[in-house]
């Protein structure tokens, strides 16, 4: 049974077999999994952060965040590199966008992760 797994083994499974987006989903599965992933100082968050795009990792905006978990959460909520109009381009940090000034155009961009009320 999953309840009998030690927390160390559970964290090992999360670390090696679960991607970044799924880690945040796993933290909402149950209270125990949330407690395992709650700490901002876990090695799992640093590993996930180190695998992100270099432009994002070295952004001055990201350096202001104190924990690796917060930085990973910011990445999931950053602008989507693929879901935007042709007059907008997303810079390498994934947080800044540039709109080419085109008259009478309506442009839009979405984040990587949607939000629900």
C-alpha positions as CSV (number, residue, x, y, z in Angstrom):
1,X,0.0,0.0,0.0
2,X,1.2,3.5,-0.7
3,X,0.5,4.6,2.9
4,X,3.2,2.3,4.1
5,X,6.0,3.7,1.9
6,X,8.6,5.7,3.8
7,X,8.8,9.4,3.0
8,X,12.3,9.0,1.7
9,X,11.3,6.4,-0.8
10,X,8.3,8.5,-1.9
11,X,10.7,11.5,-2.4
12,X,13.0,9.2,-4.4
13,X,10.2,8.2,-6.7
14,X,9.1,11.9,-7.2
15,X,12.7,12.9,-7.8
16,X,13.5,10.4,-10.6
17,X,10.2,9.6,-12.2
18,X,8.0,12.7,-12.1
19,X,8.3,15.9,-14.2
20,X,8.0,19.4,-12.9
21,X,4.3,20.0,-13.7
22,X,3.4,16.6,-12.2
23,X,5.2,17.5,-9.0
24,X,2.8,20.3,-8.3
25,X,-0.1,18.0,-9.2
26,X,1.3,15.4,-6.8
27,X,1.4,17.9,-4.0
28,X,-2.4,18.2,-4.3
29,X,-3.1,14.5,-4.3
30,X,-3.2,14.0,-0.5
31,X,-2.0,15.6,2.7
32,X,0.9,13.2,3.0
33,X,2.3,13.9,-0.5
34,X,1.8,17.6,0.1
35,X,3.8,17.4,3.3
36,X,6.6,15.5,1.5
37,X,6.8,18.2,-1.2
38,X,6.1,21.2,1.0
39,X,9.6,22.1,1.9
40,X,11.2,24.7,-0.3
41,X,14.7,23.3,0.3
42,X,14.2,19.9,-1.1
43,X,16.8,18.7,-3.6
44,X,14.0,17.8,-6.0
45,X,13.2,21.5,-6.6
46,X,16.8,22.4,-7.2
47,X,17.1,19.6,-9.7
48,X,14.0,20.7,-11.6
49,X,15.2,24.3,-11.6
50,X,18.6,23.2,-13.0
51,X,16.8,21.5,-16.0
52,X,15.0,24.7,-17.0
53,X,16.0,26.9,-19.9
54,X,19.2,28.9,-19.2
55,X,17.5,32.2,-20.2
56,X,14.9,31.6,-17.6
57,X,17.3,30.4,-14.9
58,X,19.6,33.5,-15.2
59,X,16.8,36.1,-15.5
60,X,17.1,39.0,-13.0
61,X,13.4,38.6,-12.2
62,X,13.9,35.0,-11.1
63,X,16.9,35.8,-9.0
64,X,14.6,37.8,-6.7
65,X,12.7,34.7,-5.7
66,X,14.1,33.0,-2.6
67,X,13.4,29.3,-3.1
68,X,13.8,26.8,-5.9
69,X,10.2,25.8,-5.5
70,X,9.0,29.3,-6.1
71,X,11.2,29.6,-9.2
72,X,9.8,26.4,-10.6
73,X,6.3,27.6,-9.9
74,X,7.1,30.8,-11.8
75,X,8.3,28.8,-14.8
76,X,5.0,27.0,-15.0
77,X,3.1,30.3,-14.9
78,X,5.5,32.0,-17.5
79,X,4.4,32.9,-21.0
80,X,3.9,30.1,-23.4
81,X,6.6,30.0,-26.2
82,X,4.1,28.5,-28.7
83,X,0.7,30.0,-27.9
84,X,0.8,33.7,-28.9
85,X,0.0,35.8,-31.9
86,X,2.5,36.4,-34.7
87,X,3.2,40.0,-33.7
88,X,4.5,38.9,-30.2
89,X,7.7,37.2,-29.4
90,X,8.7,35.8,-26.0
91,X,12.2,36.6,-24.8
92,X,14.5,33.9,-23.6
93,X,13.6,34.5,-19.9
94,X,10.0,33.3,-20.7
95,X,8.8,36.2,-18.5
96,X,9.2,39.1,-20.9
97,X,7.4,39.6,-24.1
98,X,7.8,42.1,-27.0
99,X,5.0,43.2,-29.2
100,X,5.8,44.5,-32.7
101,X,3.8,47.6,-33.2
102,X,1.3,46.8,-36.0
103,X,-1.6,49.1,-36.5
104,X,-5.1,47.8,-36.0
105,X,-4.1,44.4,-34.7
106,X,-5.3,42.5,-31.8
107,X,-2.7,40.4,-30.2
108,X,-2.7,37.9,-27.4
109,X,-0.5,35.5,-25.4
110,X,-1.2,32.8,-22.9
111,X,0.6,31.5,-19.9
112,X,1.9,27.9,-19.8
113,X,-0.5,27.1,-17.0
114,X,-4.1,28.2,-16.9
115,X,-5.8,29.4,-13.8
116,X,-9.2,28.6,-12.4
117,X,-11.4,30.6,-10.0
